[in-house]
Amino acid sequence: MTPVISPTSNIARFEASTDQEKLQQAAQAFEAIFVRNMIGAMRSASLGDDLLGNSATDQFRTMMDDEVADHIAEQKGFGIADILVAQWKDKI
C-alpha cells in the first residue's frame, strides 16, 4: 500500500525549502558584499598612481572586482555564507 501524503505537508516542505534557499542566497549575497568591500579597501591602499590609469580603467576595474567577489562567494571561498546559514537555519 502506498503512503498517503497530504497536500498541506508538501506545501509546508516546499515553503521550508524556499526559505532555506532564500537564506542561502541572502548569505551568499552578504559574503559577496563583504568580499567586494575588502577588495575595494585593498585597491584604495595603492602605493602610487597607475601610469596608464584613467576613469574608464577605474570603472572596468571596479566591475571586474565585483565579478571576482561574486565568484568567490559562489565558490564559498571564505565560508562566511556557510556560517550565516548554520547560525540562522533554525530561526526561519
C-alpha positions in Angstrom: 0.0 0.0 0.0 1.4 3.4 -0.9 1.5 6.0 1.8 -0.9 8.9 1.6 0.7 12.3 1.7 -1.5 15.2 2.4 -1.2 18.3 0.1 -0.5 20.5 3.1 2.6 18.6 4.1 4.0 19.0 0.6 3.3 22.7 0.6 5.0 23.1 4.0 8.0 21.2 2.8 8.1 23.4 -0.4 7.9 26.6 1.7 10.6 25.4 4.0 12.9 24.7 1.1 12.3 28.1 -0.4 13.0 29.7 2.9 16.3 27.8 3.1 17.1 28.8 -0.5 16.3 32.4 0.3 18.6 32.2 3.4 21.4 30.7 1.3 21.0 33.4 -1.4 21.0 36.1 1.2 24.0 34.7 3.0 25.9 34.4 -0.3 25.0 38.0 -1.2 26.3 39.1 2.1 29.6 37.3 1.6 29.9 38.9 -1.9 29.3 42.4 -0.4 31.9 41.7 2.3 34.5 40.5 -0.3 33.7 43.4 -2.6 34.4 45.8 0.3 37.6 44.0 1.2 38.8 44.2 -2.4 37.9 47.9 -2.6 39.8 48.6 0.6 42.9 46.8 -0.9 42.6 48.8 -4.1 42.4 52.1 -2.1 45.7 51.2 -0.4 47.7 51.5 -3.6 51.3 52.6 -3.4 51.2 55.0 -6.2 49.4 56.2 -9.3 48.8 53.9 -12.2 50.8 55.2 -15.2 48.0 54.2 -17.7 45.1 54.7 -15.3 42.1 56.8 -16.0 38.4 56.9 -15.1 37.4 54.3 -17.6 40.1 51.9 -16.3 38.8 52.5 -12.8 35.3 51.8 -13.8 36.2 48.5 -15.5 38.5 47.5 -12.6 35.5 48.0 -10.3 33.3 45.9 -12.5 36.0 43.2 -12.5 36.3 43.4 -8.7 32.5 42.9 -8.4 32.6 39.8 -10.6 35.6 38.4 -8.7 33.7 39.0 -5.4 30.6 37.3 -6.7 32.7 34.3 -8.0 34.4 34.0 -4.6 31.1 34.0 -2.8 29.6 31.4 -5.2 32.6 29.1 -4.7 32.4 29.6 -0.9 35.9 31.0 -0.8 35.7 32.5 2.7 32.9 30.4 4.1 31.0 33.3 5.6 27.8 32.3 3.9 28.0 28.8 5.4 28.5 30.2 8.9 25.5 32.5 8.4 23.3 29.7 7.1 24.3 27.5 10.0 23.5 30.2 12.5 20.1 31.2 11.1 18.7 28.0 9.6 16.8 27.0 12.8 15.4 30.5 13.2 13.4 30.6 10.0 
